[in-house]
Amino acid sequence: MSIGWIVGSSLATVVLLTGIISLISSMRKNNNRRWPWWFIGFGVAALVSAAINYPGT
């Protein structure tokens, strides 16, 4: 397994979870913020890219 794939997918997961948690927090406080959506979009795109580039055997 490639170390780059592991680090990239881990970072994407952290960014995605940060976006989701921030979005839920801002919804509870009735704040309208855009940056959690950018984090969620980046995390999903990075995970899709990691799945496409998964090192096969």
C-alpha positions in Angstrom: 0.0 0.0 0.0 1.2 3.4 -0.9 1.9 5.9 2.0 0.6 8.7 -0.2 -2.8 7.1 -0.6 -3.1 6.5 3.2 -2.1 10.1 4.1 -4.3 11.6 1.4 -7.4 9.6 2.3 -6.9 10.3 6.0 -6.5 14.0 5.4 -9.6 14.0 3.2 -11.6 12.2 5.9 -10.5 14.7 8.6 -11.5 17.7 6.3 -14.8 16.0 5.5 -15.6 15.4 9.2 -14.6 18.9 10.1 -16.9 20.3 7.5 -19.8 18.2 8.7 -19.3 19.0 12.3 -19.0 22.7 11.6 -22.1 22.6 9.4 -24.2 20.9 12.2 -22.8 23.4 14.7 -23.7 26.4 12.6 -27.2 25.1 11.9 -27.8 24.7 15.6 -26.7 28.3 16.2 -28.7 29.6 13.1 -25.5 30.9 11.5 -25.3 30.9 7.8 -21.8 30.1 6.9 -20.4 28.9 3.5 -17.0 27.5 4.5 -18.3 24.2 5.9 -19.8 23.4 2.5 -16.4 24.1 0.9 -14.8 21.6 3.3 -17.4 19.0 2.6 -17.0 19.4 -1.1 -13.2 19.2 -0.9 -13.3 16.1 1.3 -15.7 14.3 -1.0 -13.7 15.2 -4.1 -10.4 14.1 -2.4 -12.0 10.8 -1.3 -13.3 10.1 -4.8 -9.8 10.9 -6.2 -8.3 8.6 -3.7 -10.7 5.8 -4.6 -9.9 6.3 -8.3 -6.1 6.2 -7.7 -6.2 3.3 -5.2 -3.1 1.2 -5.8 -4.4 -2.1 -7.1 -2.6 -5.4 -6.7 
